């Protein structure tokens, strides 16, 4: 199969690209390298079945030309800067929603019919049901990022209905693991690298979060594509557990061998749109035969070890 991966130089995108190549697929990777790291593609670029195209999803002509000939689109590119969304209110709209419509239009122009989309569990806002199922009613959207992802979901569903496409929408919890480049684990590791004596924490440390190891995430995506033939499939991806931020701090500090003074910012959330409790019901994807191999604690420790052994990721290098 000839696959097209947007955001191929990113954390999840590069990991998926490597997996697809290992499985024998041809892969065209598309990335503008604004946040992606070119060194994540070193292995892929040595593979004759991989082609890299540097381009922006807002450039419709470039996107359509690059996508031509591909059968399956893995759309992972996005602005994932949730914390500072209100500082640039239209960025999520353009880079997430409009970019997704551009991908769909490129598919329509080239005849590609199947798309997998990286959405987010944040679309449930501050849910009233825990664990939160895919059928949960949507409350008020609490972040521009989640609103833009929900818009992307809606366009995919509409294009599937209107143009005979097939869509797979995955609502992730926070993904971590090798090549992880943003989020609180990176923030904490950076702080502790610079000053192991003090750790500043946004909020009160009581926020309850769920995380999923990147390779477990990819397993779920590929299994779902293999097993589901529905016009549109919408699935939560996460573990059957959650932890408090303070728990993750303890595991990080233990792995790094530090005992910092912890200074909390206060309040039940770290920033506007930060959801103080995310816990998804993943029974639907489990019914397909998938289950994560790593626990949240194991995933966090694996991530810290990777960051410790790859200091270039904590800096902004290529």
Residue pairs with C-beta under 8 A, 6 or more apart in sequence:
1 25
1 26
1 71
1 72
2 25
2 26
2 27
2 28
2 69
2 70
2 71
2 72
3 20
3 25
3 26
3 27
3 28
3 70
3 71
3 72
3 73
3 74
4 27
4 28
4 30
4 66
4 67
4 70
4 72
4 73
4 74
4 112
5 13
5 16
5 17
5 20
5 27
5 28
5 29
5 30
5 73
5 74
5 76
6 13
6 30
6 31
6 57
6 73
6 74
6 75
6 76
6 77
6 103
7 13
7 30
7 31
7 36
7 75
7 76
7 77
7 78
8 14
8 17
8 27
8 29
8 30
8 31
8 36
8 41
8 44
8 52
8 76
9 29
9 31
9 33
9 36
9 37
9 38
9 40
9 41
10 31
10 35
10 36
10 37
10 40
10 76
10 77
10 181
11 40
11 175
11 179
11 180
11 181
11 182
11 214
12 76
12 118
12 175
12 214
12 217
12 218
13 29
13 31
13 36
13 74
13 76
13 77
14 36
14 37
14 40
14 41
14 44
14 179
15 177
15 178
15 179
15 214
15 215
15 218
16 74
16 76
16 218
16 221
17 27
17 29
17 41
17 44
17 50
18 43
18 44
19 215
19 218
19 222
20 27
20 74
21 27
21 43
21 44
21 47
21 49
21 50
23 222
24 49
25 49
26 49
26 50
27 44
27 49
27 50
27 51
28 50
28 51
28 52
28 53
28 66
28 67
28 69
28 70
29 41
29 44
29 50
29 51
29 52
29 53
30 53
30 55
30 57
30 63
30 66
30 67
30 77
31 52
31 54
31 55
31 77
32 54
32 55
32 56
32 57
33 54
35 80
35 181
35 182
37 179
37 181
37 313
37 317
37 318
38 318
39 312
39 317
39 318
40 179
41 50
41 52
44 50
44 52
45 52
53 62
53 66
55 62
55 63
55 66
56 62
56 63
57 63
57 77
57 95
57 99
57 102
57 103
58 94
58 95
58 98
58 99
58 102
60 102
60 105
60 106
63 102
63 103
63 106
64 105
64 106
64 109
64 110
67 73
67 103
67 106
67 107
67 110
67 112
68 110
69 110
70 110
70 112
71 112
71 113
71 114
72 112
72 114
72 115
72 116
72 225
73 103
73 107
73 112
73 114
73 115
73 116
74 115
74 116
74 221
75 100
75 103
75 115
75 116
75 117
75 118
76 118
77 95
77 99
78 95
78 96
78 99
78 118
78 149
79 91
79 92
79 95
79 96
79 145
79 148
80 145
80 182
81 91
81 145
81 182
82 122
82 143
82 145
82 271
82 273
82 274
83 270
83 271
83 273
83 274
84 271
85 91
85 92
85 143
85 144
85 145
85 272
85 273
86 144
86 272
86 273
89 144
91 144
92 144
92 145
92 147
92 148
93 144
93 148
93 151
95 148
96 145
96 148
96 149
96 151
96 152
97 148
97 149
97 151
97 152
97 155
100 117
100 151
100 152
100 155
100 156
101 152
101 155
103 115
104 115
104 155
104 156
104 159
104 165
106 112
107 113
107 115
107 159
107 165
108 159
108 163
113 164
113 165
113 166
114 165
114 166
114 167
114 168
114 225
115 156
115 165
115 166
115 167
115 168
116 167
116 168
116 170
116 221
116 225
117 152
117 153
117 156
117 167
117 168
117 169
117 170
118 170
118 172
119 149
119 150
119 152
119 153
119 169
119 170
119 171
119 172
120 145
120 146
120 149
120 171
120 172
121 132
121 171
121 172
121 173
121 210
121 236
121 238
121 278
121 280
122 142
122 143
122 145
122 146
122 149
122 273
122 275
122 278
123 138
123 141
123 146
123 149
123 150
123 153
123 171
124 132
124 136
124 138
124 139
124 171
124 278
124 280
125 138
125 139
125 140
125 141
125 142
125 146
125 275
126 139
126 140
126 142
126 275
126 276
126 277
127 136
127 139
127 277
128 136
128 139
129 136
130 277
130 279
131 240
131 279
131 280
131 281
131 282
132 236
132 278
132 279
132 280
132 281
133 236
133 280
133 281
133 283
133 284
134 171
134 234
134 235
134 236
134 281
134 284
138 150
141 147
141 150
142 273
142 275
143 272
143 273
143 274
143 275
144 273
145 273
146 273
153 169
153 234
156 165
156 167
156 169
156 232
157 167
157 169
157 232
159 165
159 167
160 166
160 167
160 231
160 232
161 231
161 232
166 229
166 230
166 231
166 232
167 231
167 232
167 233
168 221
168 224
168 225
168 228
168 232
168 233
168 235
169 232
169 233
169 234
169 235
170 217
170 220
170 221
170 224
170 235
170 236
170 237
171 234
171 235
171 236
171 237
171 280
172 212
172 217
172 237
172 238
173 209
173 210
173 211
173 212
173 236
173 237
173 238
173 239
173 278
173 280
174 183
174 209
174 210
174 211
174 212
174 278
175 211
175 212
175 213
175 214
175 217
176 183
176 185
176 211
176 212
176 213
176 214
176 299
176 300
176 302
176 303
177 213
177 214
177 215
177 299
177 302
177 303
177 306
178 214
178 302
178 303
178 306
179 214
179 306
179 313
180 186
180 214
180 303
180 306
180 307
180 313
181 313
184 245
184 248
185 248
185 252
185 300
185 303
185 304
185 307
186 307
186 313
186 314
188 199
188 248
188 249
188 252
189 252
189 256
189 304
189 307
189 308
189 314
190 314
191 198
191 199
191 200
192 199
192 252
192 253
192 256
192 258
192 260
193 311
193 314
195 260
196 256
196 258
196 260
197 260
197 261
198 260
198 261
198 263
199 249
199 253
199 260
199 261
199 262
199 263
200 263
200 265
201 245
201 249
201 262
201 263
201 264
201 265
201 270
202 265
202 270
202 271
202 274
203 245
203 264
203 265
203 266
203 267
203 268
203 269
203 270
203 274
203 276
204 264
204 265
204 266
204 267
204 268
205 244
205 245
205 246
205 249
205 262
205 264
206 244
206 245
206 246
206 268
206 276
207 244
207 245
207 268
207 269
207 270
207 274
207 275
207 276
207 277
208 242
208 243
208 244
208 276
208 277
208 278
208 279
209 242
209 243
209 244
209 245
209 248
209 278
210 238
210 239
210 241
210 242
210 243
210 278
210 279
210 280
210 296
211 238
211 239
211 243
211 296
211 299
211 300
212 237
212 238
212 239
212 292
212 299
213 292
213 293
213 294
213 298
213 299
213 302
215 293
216 292
216 293
216 294
216 299
217 237
219 290
219 293
220 235
220 237
220 285
220 290
221 237
223 285
223 288
223 289
223 290
224 233
224 235
224 285
224 288
224 290
227 288
227 289
228 288
235 282
235 284
235 285
236 280
236 281
236 282
236 284
236 285
237 280
237 282
237 285
238 279
238 280
238 282
239 282
239 292
239 295
239 296
240 282
241 295
241 296
242 277
242 278
242 279
242 296
243 296
243 297
246 262
247 297
248 296
248 300
249 262
251 297
251 300
251 301
251 304
252 300
252 304
253 259
253 260
255 301
255 304
255 305
255 308
256 304
256 308
268 276
269 275
269 276
294 302
306 313
307 313
307 314
